[in-house]
Amino acid sequence: MDPNAAPSTRPAAGPEVKAAAAAGSRPVSGKNPSAGPQFSQASGVWNVVAPEVVLKNTVTDADGDASTLSFEVWTTDASGNAKARVSIDSTNQYGVGVSKPVASGATASFAVAYGKLTPGVTYTFHTSGFDGSLYETTWSPWAKFRINPYVTFPAPQASSTIDPVAQTEQEIFRSAPGGNLARTGAGKQNCSPADAQGRTLCISFSPPAKSAIKRAAAPSADVNDILPWCFNKTYGHDYMNRTDACLRDLGSANLIFASTDPADPPLGIASFNLEQRIKAYPNKAASGSDFAEFDQQLFVTPTHIDAALLGVNLAWNVGTVCKACDVSNVQWKTYRGNANDDGRWSSGEEGEEATQIANVQTKWLGTGKETIGLNWSLSGQVDVSDLKVTADLGSSGTAPNRELAVRCDDYLKPSTPGCVLPFFTPSYAVDTNLYPAAGAYYWLMQHKMPGFPGTGDAPLHYLGPDTTVMTSTTPPRPWTSSDSRNVVCPTAGANKWTAHASDAALGAQSCDEFAMGSTHESGGFPGGPNKVTSGDQCSQLFSDKSGSGFGVFADTRKATAGPTWKEKCGRAAIPLAQNTGAFHELPAPSWRMLDNDPFYVSNPGFEHCTNANTTCAWKKIG
């Protein structure tokens, strides 16, 4: 068959066309046929995002008659030319699609049913008109199209090295660092009143120097450090994860024994480098205690002690703003071996091996939850005088940051009570090796939804067990993720969700919403920023076969043009095993997530793609 030959046979015209027909001019197809949904082109090929392809073209009749268009679809050869005709409508013997009649000059269309065309194949089509009496004697120009998913992915991998809850420590900046860390305070002194001999004792601070402490490549096993990972972090910086704070930015403290006459030189100086650690234990498995607990350490390394001072004593004063805390006395330990020490150094003791570590343990004995504020100061004395001086080392932070404040709770039953540092925002990595369909869908929604939820400056917020949002039932009860899910993915009623048809290789399909029902950003969460009254208002998507793999497509059963990407939520048919598996480790026990806690979501197998305007293809991680 010659695809360019003039049409000779057509399906019978409908009665409305016959009634309007009049002898005279033949209808004429438009010169720019198009295919969608999406109706966008790249390199002369219409990019279609759903297997239910909509074909369009204008048709004009000089007599003003209403006309239909016949749509004929062909596969293409290696040169892009028409190769073999494809049946797109089995209701007529020719397999062509026939539009409804439209007025002269209007656009006629035909929607190809699911399963007639194959994603990933380049097709070409053309049209020819019929006004009920006369056929167009030629075809329109050809138009190529291809069904391309938004994202492509393979079958799940057999194994994966992705750890969904693994965290990388992040650098932080303290909002209330004390006199030594507030750079305007560097070099300033806190001094005691003068004694009878006209002498005073002062503490001054200086910023940390990168070369202040020389250390081996790795800590030895006997170093008394509750945060071994902190050992080789950059000196002069502070780092944090969900349970640990590594403060290597405390700088140097100088204990200065001097005459009150500013013209006199100091009688003696002792200098120390300072570092701090905070470790919160999220459960009994981490702490070994039946109570919620967090520990603190102050590392003090003498760098010089003048002989005139004989010796120096330091005290670390820990303040705890807490309603239900049992705080131990500060216990000094040796740098190695965990032997008891006393916070005293003699003249000549200096360097890493002379380091002493002040330790304090805090147990939280409360119920519910409590955020615990902390503050610290350093007191010093020298052997040659009874003078004592104290200087501020800062606090856990100013409102609203409170970056070093510890939060303890007993909500996460049956887990024992525990503590975390809630200022740190964790990131959940979807295992896109094991759950590629779910990861593809989440990545697409993150890049298409307004605000890019779960990324950048827009974390999601967990719907926790301590939520104060209640249902409207009698009696009311706390709102749950199932309640949110039932709004977006109802299983009964007039708006019941049903899965789009898909290839059997994907297995059973289930309704997956984004943002997840376990977040305040869910479309079903009452009063949330993305609240909808029905999941029909979300972007509609489904997963299906695409070439040798699979892809995420537009579900056009309700929104016939596909998503506008102005929708506040997403709803997709995703293989059940992937839907249930993708977030099975959230919330991680070590994160101790409570209501409204922020977190990010990453989809490692897709984050090499720079944008979602072209098809993103999965990439294996690890």
ABEGO torsion letter per residue (X at the ends): XBAABBBABBBBBBAAAAAABBBEBBBBBBABBBBOBGGBBBGGBBBBABABBBBBBBBBBAAGBBBBBBBBBBBBBAAGBBABBBBABAABAAGBBBBBBBBBGBBBBBBBBBGABBBGBBBBBBBBBBAGABBBABBBBBBBBBBBBABBBBBBBABBABBAABBBBBBBBBABAEAAABAAABGBBBBBBBBAAGBBBBBBBBBBBAAABBBBABBBAABBBABAAAAABBBGBBBBBAABBBBAAAEBBBBBBBBABAABBBAEBBBBBBBBBBBBBABAAAAGBABBBBBBBBBBBBABBBAAAGBBBBBBBBBBBBABBBBBBBBBBBABGGBBBAGBBBBGBBEAAABBBBBBBBBBABBEBBBBBBBBBBBBBBAABABBBBBBAEBAEBOAAGAABBBBBAABOABBBBBBBAABBBBBBBBAAABAAAAAAAAAAAAABBGGBGBEABBBBBBBAABABBBABOBBBBBBAAAAAAAABBABEAABBBBBBBBAAAEBBBBBBOBBAABAABAABBGBAABBABAAABBBBBBBBBEABBBBBBBAAABAAEBAGABABBBBBBBAAAAAAAAAAOBBAAAGBBBGBBBBBBBAAAAABABAABBBBBBBBX
